[in-house]
Amino acid sequence: IEAKACGLASRDTLRLEAGMPLYGNELSLTDVSTGKPVTLASFKDHVVLLFFGFTQCPDICPTTLLKAKEIKDALGADGKRLDVVFVTLDPERDTAEVLPAYVHSFDPSFIALRGDMAATKKVAREFRVFFQKVPNQDGSSYTLDHTAASYVIDKTGKLRLLVRYTDPVDNVVSDLKQLLAA
C-alpha cells in the first residue's frame, strides 16, 4: 500500500515481530452501547479508524470526530465497512450514559469504548497513547493532555497507519480505499 496520510506504512518504520507490529495488537474494552466486550477481532473484515480522547475535550476530540465523519461520508458505500471507534481516556467522567451520546452526536454508527482506569491505561500503553490529567487553576476540575492521532487497523486486525491530526481528509480517504480494497 502506498500511504499518503503520513502513516506508519510510509514514513514511520513499522517494526514487526513475527509479522505483527510491536504495538497496537491488543484491545479489550466494553462497547458502551451494547455492554459487550470488544477486542480487535470484533472488527474482522472491517477497517477501523481508532481514536483515543475524552468527551470534555475542547478542540482535538470534536475536530477529529468531525473529520472521521467527513472521511466516512467521502468513502460512500465503502464507508459501511469502516468502523470509527472512540476510546475514552477519562472513564471517571465519560460514563456509559455520557459517552455514547457524545460519540453518536457525530455519527450514530460510531462506536464508543470504555473500561475502568486499569483497562484504559493498558490499552493506551498498548497503542503508545500518552495521556495525563491536568488540573485547572483552582483544582476543581481537570482536562487531559493526550495523543492527537488516530490509528487505522486493517481487516485482519493489524495496525497499518497512524493518521496525524493534521493529515488532509483526501489523503486519509485514499489510504482507506486501498485497505478496504485489499
Buried (B, 14 or more C-beta within 10 A) or exposed (E): BEBBBBBBBBEEEBEEEEEBBEBBBEBBBBBBBEEEEBEBEBBEEBBBBBBBBBBBBEEBBBEBBEBBBEBBEBBEEBBEBBBBBBBBBBBEBBBBEBBBEBBBEBBEBBBBBBBEEEBBBBBBEBBEBEBEEEEEEEEEEBBBEBBBBBBBBBBEBBBBBBBBBEBEBEBBBBBBBBBBEE
